[in-house]
Amino acid sequence: MSKKIIIDCDPGHDDAMAIILAASGVSDLQIEAIATVAGNVGVEKNTKNALRICDLAGLDDVPVAMGASRPLVREPFEASDVHGESGLDGTGLPEEPVKRLAEGHAVDMLIEKLMASDEKITLAPIGPLTNIAMAIRKEPQIVTKIREIVLMGGGTYGNRTPVAEFNIYADAEAAKIVFECGAPITMFGLDLTHQALATPDILEALQAIDNPVAAAVTDMVEFYAGAYKDNFAGAALHDPCPIAYLIDPSMVEFQPG
């Protein structure tokens, strides 16, 4: 039986790879919708990138809605130093997407999808948690409709400050709302995601696959690895980790927190 999920993201190279993984042939996930949020770059650029990735992955029927353009309280904080000015530099994808944006705000789409579903839906937020927090504040009843919140964020150390990971740091007030909402939460922090490295041998295997998706992912890994070359053996694939867990939970060992 397929698992219904909603992906909330800020593409971003690793977000893009997470969407592609969710849509791939190894996945039993049913993507109900994709919401975008300000994070790696501004929400307009992130939304455009989500649409471009949907074109690449064949997600013609999955609605994409644009969400929050800034954090709840603090000033916007971006990661263009990692992902480039477009948020998805170095990919060679068509500049303009064919897929069109869904009408309405992502927060409203999240609420509508959850409240209308006859079964619980898993949320997979892999960017700042602004949209999820706003949806919980606007319609608290959605918490009863959430099977699990499987998020990328946090860790016992940071990548934006010594103690702060980017997705949580970008909207810590939203993270507080989400972590205290009462829904089951599975957190993929840096302690785990820095174990998921796209090493040179993996990149070589990708380069040997002759199809447009593999070529695009190869470009993503090659560009994204530049942010890690001084400290790691390859690019850390943060955002695909929650999706990989949803496809195959046996991949991951958890500790209660």
N, C-alpha and C positions, 0 to 999 in steps of 0.2 A: 504494500500500500504506500502510495507516495505521501511525502510529508509536505504540507503547505507551509511556505515561508514567505515573508516579506523582507527584502533586503533594503536597508537604509544606509546610504553610502555617500562618499565624497571623492569620486574617481579622479585622480590617483591610480598609479600603476598597479599596486597590489589590490586595490578595490576592483579594478578592471579584471584582473586575473581571478578574483573571487567570483565575479559574475559569470565569467566564462566557465569556471569549474562547476558552478551550480547548474549551468545550462548544458553541460557536457554529457556524453554518452554513458559515463560511469555514474551519473547522478540519478537518484530517484526523487529528487526534490521538485516540487511543483511551485514555481515562482509565481505568486499571486500578484505581486506589484514590486516596483522599485521606487524608493523615495530618495531624494537627494537633499544634501545639507551643506551649508558652508563649512569648510574645513581645510583640506589640502590647498585649495584655492577658493575663489568666490563661488557662490552657489550657481550662478549662471554658467560658469565654465564647467563646474562639476556636472551640471545637468546635461550640457552639450556632450560631455564625454560619456555619460551614461547612455545617451541615445546612440552615440557612435559605436559603443561596445555592443549594444543590443542589435544593431545592424550586423556587426561582425558575427555575433553568436546566434543569429536567427531568431531572436526573441521578438518577433513581430507582434504578437498578441499580448505581451506583458505591458501593462500601463506604467509609464514613468511620470511621476509628479514631482515638481520642484517644491522644496521646503524652505526651512528657515535660512535667512540671508545673513544672520549674525547670531552669536551666542545670546543666552538669556540676559546676562548682566554685563559681562566684560566686553572689551573691544575685540573685533575679529582678529584672529591669529592664524596665519597661513603657513604652509610648508612648501612654497614654491622653490625653495633652495634644494629640496629633494626631488620634486616632481616636475619642475620647470614652470614657466609662466602660464602655460596652458593647462597645467595639471596632468597632462599626458604627453609630454614632449618625447620626441624620438621614436614615435611609433609608425609613421608612414600611413596611418589610416586616413581615409577621406576627411577633409577638413569639415565639411558640412554633413550632418546626419540626414538620412532619408526618413527615419522614424520621427513621428511628431510627438510633441509633449501632450500629456493628458491635461484636461482642464482641471482647474481647482488647485488648492494647496495640498502639499503632501500630508500635512497633519490631518486634514479632513479626510483624505483618502485612507490613511491609516485607520482612523476611527470607523469609517464606513465599511472597510474590508473586514475588520475584526468583528464589529457588531452584527454584520449580515451573515457571517460564516456559520454554518451548522456544525462545525468542528473547530477546535482550538487551532490557532495559527502560531507558528514559531516566528519570532522577530529576530533578524540577524543584523543588528546595527554594527557597521564596521567603520564608522566615522564618529565625529562628536555626537553626543546623545540629545541634541537640542530638540529634534522632531519628536522623539519618543517621549521626552519629558513634557513637551507642550501638549501632546495628545493625551497623556495621563492626566494632566491638569484640566484640560478641556472636558474630557469624558472619562472620569475615574472608573466607570464600569468596564472599560476595555481590559482592565487587569484580569478580570475573570475569564476573558476570552483568549488570553495569551497562554500557549502551552509552555513556552520557555523563551527567555531572552538570552540569546547566544551572542556575546559581544566581544569585539576586539578592543582592549584597552587596559591600561594599568600595568601593574607589575611591582616587583620589589625594588626596582630601580627605574630611572627615567631615560628618555631620549630627547627631551626638550629642556629639562632641568635635571640635576642629579637625581631627583626623586619623582619627577613627573613625566608620564608618557603622554604623547601628543593628543590622542583622542579625548582623554580625560582632562588634560590641561586646557584644551581649547574651549571646553564648557563644563567646568567642574560643578557649577550649580545644577546643571541639567543631569550630570552623573549622580549627584546626591539624590535627586528626585527619583531617578530610575532605580538605583540600588535600594532605595527604601520603599518601593512601590508595593512589594509583597509578591510579585511574580517570581517564579523560579529563574535564577540567573546563573548562567555558566560563563565564566570570564576567561578569555584568552589574553593573558598579559605577555609582556616582553620576555619573561622567563621561559615561556613556551615558544613564542614565535621566533625568537632568535635561535631556536633549534631547527627551524624550517628554512634552510639556506639553499638558494639556487646556486650551487657550486659549479665550477667550470665543466665538470663532466655532465651535469644535468643540462647545462646550456648547450653543450655539444650534441646531446641526444635530441634536444628540441630542434636544433639546426638541421638535423637529419630528417625531420618530418616534413613532407612536401604537401602542405596545405596552408591556406591563408591564415587560419587561426593560429597555427603553430608559428608561422612567420611573424605575426603580430606579437605573440607572447615572447618570442625570441627578442624582438626589438625592445619590448617593455623591460625584460630582464636585463638586457645589455645597458640600457639607459639608467635604470633604477640601481643597478649594481654600483654605479659611480658614487652613490652616497655612502656606500659601505666598504669601499675598497681599502681604506686605511685601517679598518678595525676588524673585519670579518672575512671569512673565506668565500663569501658570496652574498647576494642580496637576500635580506630577511623577508620572507613572504608572509607578512603579518596577517593580512585580511583573508587569504584563502584558508587559514587554519580553522576558523569556526565552520566554514562551509565543508571542509574535509571531514570534520567531526560529525556534522549532520548527515553526511553520506555514509560514513563508517565510524561509529562511535568507538569501536575497539582500538582505533589508532591512538587514543589519548588516555593517559592516566590522570585522574583528578584528585585534588585534596579539598576537603571542606574548608571554607574561609568565613 
